[in-house]
Amino acid sequence: MKYGIALTLAAILLAATAGGQDAHVNAQLIWHAPVMDAQSKLLAWYQPRKNLGWDKVLRLGWDFLEHKVPKDTRYGTGLSIYLINSVFDGETLQGEYWQHNPAMLYAAMVDSLAGWYPYSGDEEAARLVRRMLDHQLEHGTSPPGWVWPGVPFATSCGKTADYGTCIQNMPHEFYGGIESDKVGELGTGYALFYEMTGDRKYLQAAIRCAGALARNIRPGDAAHTPWPFRLDARTGATIAGEEYGGNIVGPLRLLDELIRLREGDTAAYGKARETAVAWLLGHPLNRESPAYNRWTGYFEDVAKDQANLNQVLPALLARYVLMNPNPASLTPKWTRWSMMTGRLLDWVRANFGRGSFLGAYGIDEQAAPGAHVYGHSCCSRAGLSSHTARWAAVNALYYERTGDLQAREDAFRSLNYASYFTLSDGRVSCCGDGFGGQFWFSDGYGDYLRSFNWAMGSLPEYAPVGADHLLRSSSIVQKVAYGRQRLAYTTFDRDSVEVIRLSYKPASVVAGGHAVQRAESLSGEAYTLKPLGAGDYVVRLHHVGGNQVAIAGPAALRPSPAGGSK
């Protein structure tokens, strides 16, 4: 995504004259002095002893989006910059860059919201994401009657309120280009936002996306993905021969979710899903295929280049498999899922790893095969904020599912490292100091913030000390409220599993109006309790009898002097 962005002359001169007077994690991450443990390994830059580093990144990032992003004054639209630009100027905060990537950004923002809202109770975040989705529906959706009708446009020309132009490989004014994987990604976002809000217009948008994907799927082979990567939505024609590429997990997540909800043409979705999974197993995951490890095509501003590989696709595939409660159930051939997902994580580090930096790896974005040396890949010797955080978060999940202690260490150190891309005012750099156009809404917010919540769901011991947070739910959380030794929340599904860190030992756990009992496992409706020291606990709760949950500590249940309960 960052081709064409280079070191500025001023930054080169600054680097040449700095003389190493100030200590930094590396020369690109200049905004915070490194904080290290007794073994000189990297910790987060903000209050790591209280586990507040990841929390700080989340709060700075969401506060920036909610309160600091200005309205456009440069192009006269009057819209929030994230609705018209992919990049903002670090000084004026006004938009820049030739192309916007709304579908991918807004999809990632729904994922981020799905983790952040239960964690924080931040209602304003939900209103912000709703504005994004509503703008896409009104200004960025293909018309009825097209071969791909009612689906989101992946791009627009930066500075314009209406989407559908500036697709790569075509004249900027060409209208109607889509990227099939973004149809799946934002379709998933629509489905999840329906579950959060109950507003069926988002469900209908998700169904339109799934219908188009199901109607237009093909078996694929070593030269063709199940959907062409870039298409003319009006005719269905492939753009510039882009027959191969994209994030197949985006469509898979959407098809899975609608099948689970029993909404839309679930029979067609099931067939399409089987076709897509068969292609993954037969080609990029198959050592005998010419397309083995050919993870190419994702970034909107990169022209067709089959030799240009990226790490987003294998990392998201590994997460997709690991998030399934029973990965082997995806298909009988996933039975070696732990080896396969571990290999994908190793492939990412081998091809895109930067460092290590004080025990942490940065992860770069894209490169030709074997281009391990900076200067032959994009974009930074420091790696990138979003890709580093994602790789760390998937390692955390891999540790949770397998017990692999090296994955736990990689997750902890690299997410600490990723925190150093966040400036104290809430701006998040994609690539480190010295890069022009370094403040991307996708890299710095949508595709970055979600990873910190993902990681804490797998590693609750690294959530803030002495605080209360709902870290993960297998269901979308519709409502959450925190009080003194009280936590109440509502999930979309009656049957759901949550991971919660509390600063008190629960005295009462109620779901659907009845008490849930503590147990040693979650084989049925129950909760488990793990002490963390200093009065903190990890609660894992499986409820099946209702979607309204209330957890209270002893202080909340103690009768007040006037009688009743506090």
C-alpha positions as CSV (number, residue, x, y, z in Angstrom):
1,M,0.0,0.0,0.0
2,K,2.9,2.3,0.5
3,Y,4.7,2.1,-2.9
4,G,5.9,5.5,-4.0
5,I,6.3,6.8,-0.4
6,A,9.9,7.5,0.4
7,L,12.2,9.0,3.0
8,T,12.1,12.7,2.9
9,L,15.3,14.7,2.4
10,A,14.8,16.5,5.7
11,A,14.5,13.1,7.5
12,I,17.7,11.9,5.9
13,L,19.6,15.0,7.0
14,L,18.1,14.7,10.5
15,A,19.2,11.1,10.7
16,A,22.6,12.0,9.5
17,T,23.1,14.7,12.1
18,A,21.4,13.2,15.2
19,G,24.6,11.4,16.2
20,G,22.7,8.8,18.2
21,Q,22.3,11.2,21.1
22,D,18.9,10.0,22.1
23,A,18.1,6.3,22.7
24,H,15.3,4.8,20.5
25,V,14.1,1.3,19.8
26,N,15.4,2.0,16.3
27,A,16.0,5.1,14.2
28,Q,12.5,5.1,12.8
29,L,10.6,4.9,16.1
30,I,11.7,8.2,17.7
31,W,8.6,9.2,19.7
32,H,9.2,7.3,23.0
33,A,12.4,6.2,24.8
34,P,12.5,2.4,25.0
35,V,11.3,0.7,28.2
36,M,13.0,-2.6,28.9
37,D,12.8,-5.4,31.5
38,A,15.7,-6.8,33.5
39,Q,16.8,-8.9,30.6
40,S,16.9,-5.8,28.3
41,K,13.8,-7.0,26.4
42,L,11.2,-4.5,25.2
43,L,8.2,-3.5,27.1
44,A,5.4,-1.1,26.1
45,W,6.3,2.6,26.5
46,Y,3.5,3.5,28.9
47,Q,3.3,2.1,32.5
48,P,4.1,-1.5,31.6
49,R,4.2,-2.7,35.2
50,K,0.4,-1.9,35.4
51,N,-0.1,-3.5,31.9
52,L,-1.3,-0.1,30.6
53,G,0.7,0.1,27.4
54,W,-1.7,-1.7,25.1
55,D,-4.7,0.0,26.9
56,K,-3.0,3.4,26.3
57,V,-2.7,2.8,22.5
58,L,-6.4,1.9,22.3
59,R,-7.5,5.0,24.3
60,L,-5.2,7.3,22.3
61,G,-6.3,5.9,18.9
62,W,-10.1,5.9,19.6
63,D,-9.9,9.4,21.2
64,F,-8.1,10.7,18.1
65,L,-10.8,9.3,15.8
66,E,-13.7,10.5,17.9
67,H,-12.4,14.0,18.9
68,K,-9.4,15.1,16.8
69,V,-10.1,14.2,13.2
70,P,-11.2,17.4,11.6
71,K,-13.7,18.2,8.9
72,D,-12.4,18.6,5.3
73,T,-11.5,22.2,4.5
74,R,-9.1,21.4,1.7
75,Y,-11.6,20.0,-0.9
76,G,-14.8,21.6,0.3
77,T,-16.7,18.5,1.2
78,G,-17.1,19.4,4.9
79,L,-16.9,15.6,5.7
80,S,-14.7,14.0,8.3
81,I,-11.4,13.2,6.7
82,Y,-11.7,9.4,7.2
83,L,-14.8,9.5,4.8
84,I,-12.8,10.9,1.9
85,N,-9.1,10.1,2.4
86,S,-7.0,7.2,3.3
87,V,-4.1,9.3,4.6
88,F,-4.0,12.6,6.6
89,D,-1.2,15.2,6.9
90,G,0.6,14.9,10.2
91,E,0.6,18.6,10.8
92,T,-2.8,19.9,9.4
93,L,-4.6,16.6,9.8
94,Q,-6.2,17.3,6.4
95,G,-6.5,14.6,3.9
96,E,-4.0,13.7,1.2
97,Y,-3.0,10.8,-1.2
98,W,-4.7,10.0,-4.5
99,Q,-6.8,7.1,-3.4
100,H,-9.2,6.2,-0.6
101,N,-9.7,2.6,0.6
102,P,-13.1,2.8,2.4
103,A,-14.4,-0.8,2.2
104,M,-11.3,-2.3,3.8
105,L,-11.0,0.5,6.4
106,Y,-14.7,0.4,7.5
107,A,-14.6,-3.4,7.7
108,A,-11.6,-3.3,9.9
109,M,-13.2,-0.6,12.0
110,V,-16.2,-2.9,12.7
111,D,-13.7,-5.5,13.9
112,S,-12.0,-2.9,16.1
113,L,-15.3,-1.8,17.5
114,A,-16.4,-5.4,18.2
115,G,-13.4,-5.6,20.6
116,W,-13.2,-2.1,21.9
117,Y,-16.8,-1.5,22.9
118,P,-17.1,-4.5,25.3
119,Y,-13.7,-3.5,26.7
120,S,-14.5,0.1,27.3
121,G,-18.3,0.8,27.0
122,D,-17.5,3.6,24.6
123,E,-20.8,4.4,23.0
124,E,-19.3,7.2,20.8
125,A,-17.2,4.6,19.0
126,A,-20.3,2.8,17.8
127,R,-21.7,6.1,16.5
128,L,-18.5,6.8,14.6
129,V,-18.5,3.4,12.9
130,R,-22.2,3.8,12.0
131,R,-21.3,7.0,10.2
132,M,-18.7,5.2,8.1
133,L,-21.0,2.3,7.2
134,D,-23.9,4.6,6.4
135,H,-21.7,6.7,4.1
136,Q,-20.6,3.6,2.3
137,L,-24.1,2.4,1.8
138,E,-25.3,5.8,0.5
139,H,-22.2,6.8,-1.5
140,G,-20.3,3.6,-2.2
141,T,-22.6,0.8,-3.3
142,S,-23.0,-0.6,-6.8
143,P,-26.4,-0.1,-8.4
144,P,-29.1,-2.7,-8.9
145,G,-29.1,-4.5,-12.2
146,W,-25.3,-4.8,-12.4
147,V,-23.7,-8.3,-12.4
148,W,-22.4,-7.5,-8.9
149,P,-25.3,-5.4,-7.5
150,G,-25.5,-3.8,-4.1
151,V,-21.9,-4.4,-3.1
152,P,-19.3,-2.0,-1.7
153,F,-16.8,-0.2,-3.9
154,A,-13.3,-0.8,-2.6
155,T,-11.9,2.6,-3.7
156,S,-12.5,6.2,-4.5
157,C,-10.4,9.1,-5.6
158,G,-9.0,10.8,-2.5
159,K,-11.0,14.0,-1.7
160,T,-14.4,12.8,-3.2
161,A,-17.5,12.0,-1.3
162,D,-18.7,9.4,-3.7
163,Y,-16.9,6.1,-4.2
164,G,-16.3,3.8,-7.1
165,T,-13.5,5.5,-8.9
166,C,-9.7,5.3,-8.8
167,I,-9.5,1.5,-9.0
168,Q,-5.9,0.5,-9.7
169,N,-4.9,-0.5,-13.3
170,M,-7.7,1.8,-14.8
171,P,-8.1,5.5,-15.5
172,H,-9.0,7.3,-12.4
173,E,-12.3,8.4,-13.7
174,F,-13.4,4.8,-14.5
175,Y,-16.5,4.0,-12.3
176,G,-17.6,0.7,-11.1
177,G,-14.4,-1.2,-10.0
178,I,-14.6,-3.5,-7.1
179,E,-12.3,-5.9,-5.3
180,S,-14.0,-9.2,-4.5
181,D,-12.3,-9.8,-1.1
182,K,-13.4,-6.3,0.1
183,V,-17.0,-7.4,-0.8
184,G,-16.5,-10.2,1.7
185,E,-14.7,-8.1,4.3
186,L,-17.2,-5.3,4.5
187,G,-20.1,-7.7,4.1
188,T,-18.9,-9.3,7.3
189,G,-18.7,-5.9,8.8
190,Y,-22.3,-5.2,7.9
191,A,-23.4,-8.5,9.4
192,L,-21.6,-7.9,12.7
193,F,-23.0,-4.3,12.9
194,Y,-26.5,-5.7,12.4
195,E,-25.8,-8.0,15.4
196,M,-24.7,-5.1,17.5
197,T,-27.5,-2.7,16.6
198,G,-30.4,-4.9,15.4
199,D,-30.8,-2.7,12.3
200,R,-31.7,-5.0,9.5
201,K,-30.5,-2.6,6.8
202,Y,-27.0,-3.8,7.6
203,L,-28.1,-7.4,7.5
204,Q,-29.6,-6.8,4.0
205,A,-26.4,-5.2,2.9
206,A,-24.5,-8.3,4.1
207,I,-26.9,-10.6,2.2
208,R,-26.4,-8.7,-1.0
209,C,-22.7,-9.1,-0.7
210,A,-22.9,-12.8,0.0
211,G,-25.4,-13.3,-2.8
212,A,-23.0,-11.7,-5.3
213,L,-20.1,-13.8,-4.1
214,A,-22.1,-17.0,-4.2
215,R,-23.4,-16.3,-7.7
216,N,-20.0,-15.5,-9.1
217,I,-17.7,-18.1,-7.6
218,R,-15.6,-20.5,-9.7
219,P,-13.5,-23.5,-8.7
220,G,-10.2,-21.7,-9.3
221,D,-6.8,-23.2,-10.0
222,A,-3.1,-22.2,-9.7
223,A,-3.8,-19.1,-11.9
224,H,-7.3,-18.2,-10.7
225,T,-8.6,-17.5,-7.2
226,P,-12.3,-18.5,-6.6
227,W,-13.1,-14.9,-7.5
228,P,-11.1,-12.5,-9.7
229,F,-9.3,-10.0,-7.5
230,R,-10.4,-6.8,-9.4
231,L,-13.6,-6.6,-11.4
232,D,-15.9,-4.3,-13.2
233,A,-19.0,-4.7,-11.1
234,R,-21.3,-3.5,-14.0
235,T,-20.3,-6.4,-16.3
236,G,-18.4,-8.9,-14.1
237,A,-15.3,-8.6,-16.4
238,T,-11.9,-9.0,-14.8
239,I,-9.9,-5.8,-14.7
240,A,-6.4,-5.8,-16.1
241,G,-6.1,-9.6,-16.0
242,E,-6.4,-9.6,-12.2
243,E,-7.6,-13.2,-12.1
244,Y,-5.6,-14.2,-9.0
245,G,-5.4,-12.5,-5.6
246,G,-7.2,-11.2,-2.6
247,N,-8.1,-12.2,0.9
248,I,-10.3,-15.3,0.6
249,V,-10.9,-15.3,4.3
250,G,-13.1,-12.1,3.9
251,P,-15.7,-13.9,1.8
252,L,-15.4,-17.0,4.0
253,R,-16.2,-15.1,7.2
254,L,-19.3,-13.5,5.6
255,L,-20.6,-16.9,4.3
256,D,-20.0,-18.5,7.6
257,E,-21.8,-15.8,9.5
258,L,-24.9,-15.8,7.4
259,I,-25.1,-19.5,7.5
260,R,-24.8,-19.3,11.3
261,L,-27.6,-16.7,11.3
262,R,-29.7,-18.7,8.9
263,E,-30.2,-15.6,6.8
264,G,-30.2,-15.4,3.0
265,D,-29.6,-18.3,0.6
266,T,-27.6,-20.5,3.0
267,A,-27.6,-23.5,0.6
268,A,-25.8,-21.4,-2.0
269,Y,-23.5,-19.9,0.6
270,G,-22.5,-23.4,1.8
271,K,-21.6,-24.5,-1.7
272,A,-19.6,-21.4,-2.3
273,R,-17.8,-21.9,1.0
274,E,-16.9,-25.4,0.1
275,T,-15.5,-24.3,-3.2
276,A,-13.3,-21.6,-1.6
277,V,-12.0,-23.9,1.1
278,A,-11.2,-26.5,-1.5
279,W,-9.2,-24.0,-3.4
280,L,-7.2,-22.9,-0.3
281,L,-6.3,-26.5,0.5
282,G,-5.5,-27.3,-3.1
283,H,-3.3,-24.4,-4.0
284,P,-1.7,-21.8,-1.6
285,L,-1.7,-24.5,1.2
286,N,-0.6,-27.3,-1.1
287,R,3.1,-27.9,-1.6
288,E,2.5,-29.6,-4.9
289,S,0.7,-26.6,-6.4
290,P,2.5,-23.9,-8.5
291,A,0.5,-21.5,-6.3
292,Y,1.9,-22.8,-3.0
293,N,2.4,-19.8,-0.7
294,R,1.4,-17.4,-3.4
295,W,-0.2,-14.8,-1.1
296,T,-0.6,-11.9,-3.5
297,G,-3.1,-9.1,-4.1
298,Y,-4.7,-7.1,-1.3
299,F,-3.6,-3.5,-1.3
300,E,-5.8,-1.1,-3.3
301,D,-3.0,1.1,-4.6
302,V,-0.7,-1.7,-5.8
303,A,-1.0,-2.5,-9.6
304,K,-1.1,-6.0,-10.8
305,D,2.1,-7.8,-9.8
306,Q,1.9,-11.6,-9.2
307,A,5.5,-11.6,-7.8
308,N,4.5,-9.2,-5.1
309,L,3.6,-11.2,-2.0
310,N,2.1,-9.9,1.3
311,Q,1.7,-11.2,4.8
312,V,-1.9,-10.0,5.4
313,L,-3.4,-13.0,3.7
314,P,-1.6,-15.9,5.5
315,A,-1.9,-14.1,8.9
316,L,-5.7,-13.6,8.5
317,L,-6.1,-17.2,7.3
318,A,-4.2,-18.5,10.4
319,R,-6.5,-16.4,12.6
320,Y,-9.6,-17.6,10.8
321,V,-8.6,-21.2,11.5
322,L,-7.5,-20.6,15.1
323,M,-10.7,-18.7,16.0
324,N,-12.9,-21.7,15.1
325,P,-13.7,-23.6,18.3
326,N,-12.9,-26.9,16.5
327,P,-10.5,-26.1,13.6
328,A,-10.6,-29.7,12.4
329,S,-14.3,-29.3,11.8
330,L,-13.8,-26.8,9.0
331,T,-13.1,-29.8,6.7
332,P,-11.4,-33.1,7.4
333,K,-8.2,-31.9,5.8
334,W,-7.7,-29.2,8.5
335,T,-6.9,-31.9,11.1
336,R,-3.2,-30.8,11.1
337,W,-4.4,-27.2,11.8
338,S,-1.8,-26.5,14.5
339,M,1.1,-27.3,12.1
340,M,-0.4,-25.4,9.3
341,T,-1.2,-22.2,11.2
342,G,2.2,-22.3,12.9
343,R,3.9,-22.6,9.5
344,L,1.9,-19.6,8.2
345,L,3.2,-17.5,11.1
346,D,6.7,-18.7,10.5
347,W,6.5,-17.9,6.8
348,V,5.4,-14.3,7.6
349,R,8.3,-13.8,10.0
350,A,10.8,-15.4,7.6
351,N,9.8,-13.2,4.6
352,F,8.7,-10.0,6.3
353,G,10.3,-10.0,9.7
354,R,12.4,-7.0,10.7
355,G,14.8,-7.0,13.7
356,S,14.7,-8.4,16.2
357,F,14.5,-5.1,18.2
358,L,15.2,-5.8,21.9
359,G,13.5,-9.2,21.5
360,A,10.7,-8.0,19.3
361,Y,10.0,-8.5,15.6
362,G,8.6,-5.9,13.3
363,I,6.6,-7.1,10.3
364,D,6.9,-5.4,7.0
365,E,4.1,-5.2,4.4
366,Q,4.9,-6.7,1.0
367,A,7.8,-7.9,-1.1
368,A,9.0,-10.0,-4.0
369,P,9.8,-13.6,-2.9
370,G,13.1,-13.9,-1.0
371,A,13.4,-10.1,-0.6
372,H,14.6,-10.3,3.0
373,V,16.8,-7.2,2.9
374,Y,15.4,-3.8,3.4
375,G,15.6,-1.9,0.1
376,H,13.9,-4.7,-1.9
377,S,10.6,-4.6,-0.1
378,C,7.9,-2.3,1.2
379,C,8.0,-0.3,3.4
380,S,10.3,0.2,6.4
381,R,13.3,-1.4,8.1
382,A,11.2,-0.9,11.3
383,G,8.3,-2.9,9.9
384,L,4.7,-1.5,9.9
385,S,2.4,-0.8,12.9
386,S,-0.6,-2.7,11.7
387,H,1.2,-5.8,10.3
388,T,3.4,-6.1,13.4
389,A,0.4,-5.9,15.7
390,R,-1.6,-8.4,13.7
391,W,1.2,-10.9,13.6
392,A,1.6,-10.5,17.4
393,A,-2.1,-11.0,18.0
394,V,-2.3,-14.2,15.9
395,N,0.7,-15.5,17.8
396,A,-1.2,-14.8,21.0
397,L,-4.1,-16.9,19.7
398,Y,-1.8,-19.6,18.5
399,Y,-0.3,-19.8,22.1
400,E,-3.8,-20.0,23.5
401,R,-4.8,-22.9,21.3
402,T,-1.5,-24.8,21.4
403,G,0.4,-23.8,24.5
404,D,3.4,-22.7,22.3
405,L,5.5,-20.6,24.7
406,Q,7.6,-19.0,21.9
407,A,4.4,-17.8,20.3
408,R,3.4,-16.2,23.6
409,E,6.8,-14.5,23.8
410,D,6.6,-13.3,20.2
411,A,3.1,-11.9,20.8
412,F,4.1,-10.0,24.0
413,R,7.3,-8.5,22.6
414,S,6.0,-7.6,19.2
415,L,2.8,-6.0,20.5
416,N,4.9,-4.0,22.9
417,Y,7.0,-3.0,19.9
418,A,3.9,-2.1,17.9
419,S,2.9,0.4,20.7
420,Y,5.9,2.6,19.8
421,F,4.3,3.6,16.5
422,T,1.6,5.5,18.5
423,L,2.4,9.1,19.3
424,S,1.3,10.7,22.5
425,D,-1.4,12.8,20.8
426,G,-3.1,9.8,19.2
427,R,-1.5,9.9,15.7
428,V,-0.3,6.5,14.6
429,S,2.5,6.1,12.1
430,C,2.3,3.4,9.6
431,C,6.0,3.0,9.0
432,G,8.1,5.1,11.3
433,D,9.7,8.6,11.2
434,G,10.8,9.9,7.8
435,F,8.1,8.5,5.6
436,G,6.0,11.0,3.7
437,G,2.3,10.2,4.0
438,Q,2.8,8.0,7.1
439,F,-0.6,8.5,8.8
440,W,-3.1,6.0,7.3
441,F,-6.5,5.5,8.8
442,S,-6.3,1.8,7.9
443,D,-2.8,1.1,9.1
444,G,-3.0,3.3,12.1
445,Y,-6.5,2.7,13.3
446,G,-8.8,0.1,11.8
447,D,-6.2,-2.5,11.0
448,Y,-4.1,-1.7,14.1
449,L,-6.3,-1.1,17.1
450,R,-8.2,-4.3,16.7
451,S,-5.1,-6.4,17.2
452,F,-4.6,-5.1,20.8
453,N,-8.1,-6.2,21.8
454,W,-7.6,-9.5,20.0
455,A,-4.4,-10.1,21.9
456,M,-5.8,-9.4,25.3
457,G,-8.6,-11.8,24.6
458,S,-6.0,-14.5,24.3
459,L,-3.6,-13.2,26.9
460,P,-5.8,-11.7,29.7
461,E,-2.8,-11.7,32.0
462,Y,-1.6,-8.7,30.0
463,A,-4.8,-6.7,30.4
464,P,-4.6,-3.7,32.8
465,V,-3.9,-4.6,36.4
466,G,-6.6,-3.6,38.9
467,A,-9.2,-2.9,36.3
468,D,-12.3,-4.5,34.9
469,H,-12.6,-5.4,31.2
470,L,-14.7,-7.7,29.1
471,L,-11.8,-8.9,26.8
472,R,-13.5,-11.2,24.3
473,S,-16.9,-12.7,23.5
474,S,-17.7,-15.4,20.9
475,S,-20.8,-13.3,20.3
476,I,-21.2,-9.6,19.4
477,V,-21.8,-7.6,22.6
478,Q,-24.7,-5.3,22.2
479,K,-24.6,-3.5,25.5
480,V,-22.1,-3.2,28.4
481,A,-22.1,-1.3,31.6
482,Y,-19.4,-1.1,34.3
483,G,-19.9,-0.2,37.9
484,R,-18.3,-0.6,41.3
485,Q,-17.7,-4.4,41.4
486,R,-20.5,-4.8,38.8
487,L,-20.4,-5.8,35.2
488,A,-23.6,-6.2,33.1
489,Y,-23.7,-6.9,29.4
490,T,-26.0,-8.3,26.6
491,T,-24.7,-10.5,23.8
492,F,-26.4,-11.1,20.5
493,D,-26.4,-14.9,21.0
494,R,-27.8,-16.7,24.0
495,D,-25.0,-19.3,23.7
496,S,-21.7,-17.5,24.1
497,V,-18.3,-17.6,25.8
498,E,-16.6,-14.6,27.3
499,V,-13.1,-13.9,28.7
500,I,-13.2,-11.2,31.4
501,R,-10.5,-9.7,33.7
502,L,-11.8,-8.4,37.0
503,S,-10.3,-6.6,40.0
504,Y,-12.5,-8.6,42.3
505,K,-13.6,-12.2,42.9
506,P,-17.2,-12.7,41.6
507,A,-19.8,-13.3,44.3
508,S,-22.6,-13.7,41.8
509,V,-22.8,-14.6,38.1
510,V,-26.2,-14.5,36.6
511,A,-27.2,-15.2,32.9
512,G,-30.7,-15.1,31.6
513,G,-32.0,-14.5,35.1
514,H,-30.5,-17.6,36.7
515,A,-27.3,-18.2,38.6
516,V,-24.3,-19.7,36.8
517,Q,-22.1,-22.0,38.9
518,R,-18.3,-22.1,39.0
519,A,-16.7,-25.2,37.6
520,E,-13.4,-26.6,36.5
521,S,-14.2,-26.5,32.8
522,L,-16.7,-24.9,30.4
523,S,-18.2,-28.1,29.0
524,G,-21.7,-26.8,30.0
525,E,-23.0,-23.6,31.3
526,A,-20.5,-22.5,33.9
527,Y,-17.7,-20.2,34.7
528,T,-14.1,-20.8,35.6
529,L,-11.9,-18.6,37.8
530,K,-8.2,-18.1,37.6
531,P,-6.5,-15.8,40.2
532,L,-3.8,-13.5,38.9
533,G,-2.6,-12.1,42.2
534,A,-3.2,-8.7,43.8
535,G,-6.9,-9.4,43.9
536,D,-7.3,-9.8,40.1
537,Y,-9.1,-12.7,38.4
538,V,-9.7,-14.1,34.9
539,V,-13.3,-15.2,34.5
540,R,-14.2,-17.5,31.5
541,L,-18.0,-17.7,31.2
542,H,-20.1,-20.0,29.1
543,H,-23.8,-19.1,29.2
544,V,-26.5,-20.8,27.2
545,G,-29.8,-19.9,28.9
546,G,-29.9,-16.2,28.1
547,N,-28.0,-13.3,26.6
548,Q,-28.2,-10.9,29.5
549,V,-25.3,-11.4,32.0
550,A,-24.6,-9.7,35.3
551,I,-21.5,-10.3,37.4
552,A,-21.2,-8.8,40.9
553,G,-18.5,-8.8,43.6
554,P,-18.9,-8.8,47.3
555,A,-19.0,-5.0,47.7
556,A,-21.8,-4.8,45.2
557,L,-23.9,-7.3,47.0
558,R,-23.3,-6.0,50.5
559,P,-26.4,-4.5,52.0
560,S,-26.3,-0.7,52.4
561,P,-26.9,0.8,55.8
562,A,-30.4,1.8,54.7
563,G,-31.2,-1.7,53.6
564,G,-31.2,-3.3,50.2
565,S,-28.1,-3.6,48.1
566,K,-25.6,-1.1,47.0
